[in-house]
């Protein structure tokens, strides 16, 4: 039944575009997180929890 409904519509490109866009954005986010040099940045950011309120340890 779903195949019959989908075969009669003209808007089949929109789901395809949305999936491709999602995969592209997700892949870019994963690559951004695991880029070279990001380990030091995230190590500094992980210690921000322990900084005092005045921010003197920056």
Secondary structure, 3 states (H helix, E strand, C coil): CHHHHHHCCCCHHHHHHHHHHHHHHHHHHHHHHCCCCHHHHHHHHHCHHHCCCCCCCC
